[in-house]
Amino acid sequence: MPSEPPRSLPHPAAPRLSPAACSPTRGGSMMVLMGTMPKPQHLRELPLVSVPQGIPTQVCLTCKVCCRFPEIDSFLRPYFTEAEIRAAIAHGIPEAAFPRHEGCQIEVVPHPAGEGYLCPAFDPVTSRCRIYEVRPFDCQLYPFVIMWDSAQKMVVLGWDTKCPYLMAQTQGRSQTDSSRHLANGHLLLSPECQTIAEAVATRIEAAAMLDVLAAHPALITRYQDDVVVLRALGELTERVRRKQRAQSSPSC
Ligand code: SF4
């Protein structure tokens, strides 16, 4: 992977059906002490969620991309919902890593033996995530990415080409093999990866997940030109647009 790390990095340590990953986000950082902010009702009881995994664990364990960030304010830092923040803190992550306990990107820390920054949950010695079992949705999702398309009209599911596993899936195949065909911003995945992508899309557009994403729109990233679009997420787009219309409508 490139020097510009993913916004969500896996932490190779924890295998899922495959690997581990994390993700991105953007976001400012208001310094608010945990426990001192009022909790909007719609954010209170969002459950922890899980996403189908598709990358072999060993790939993540040997990868040097995820969970590491070049800048302290990288927009790729993973976003945690309120429930995910509570779980992370319960598993030993300092409260100070989360400036807004109702949902925010995690605050990264300087790499103890190198350049750049690390997610505070990442163990650089073992290359494992210390909170793998409760890692956030954003990390579970990676290398899949939920983002706006280039026209900012549709929310789409994409796959981050910074993930070495994706490149491994597209190299060494014949030109006629549709699984390596990359054109018009769309990547035709291998049948196995396509199955996982569809499972992820189905999970994303399930009612419970739409609620989470509507409550935490920061989980939908801006357009990234190194993320290959896999498919549109029509139900999520409509859900987000509906919320935007409701918020912009004058109240009586
Ligand atoms: S929470 Fe775990 S998987 Fe996510 S960025 Fe941090 S170390 Fe990586």
Boltz pocket constraint, residues with backbone or C-beta under 6 A from the ligand:
constraints:
  - pocket:
      binder: B
      contacts: [[A, 8], [A, 9], [A, 10], [A, 11], [A, 20], [A, 21], [A, 22], [A, 23], [A, 66], [A, 67], [A, 78], [A, 119], [A, 120], [A, 121], [A, 122], [A, 123], [A, 128], [A, 129], [A, 130], [A, 131], [A, 132], [A, 135], [A, 136], [A, 139]]
      max_distance: 6.0
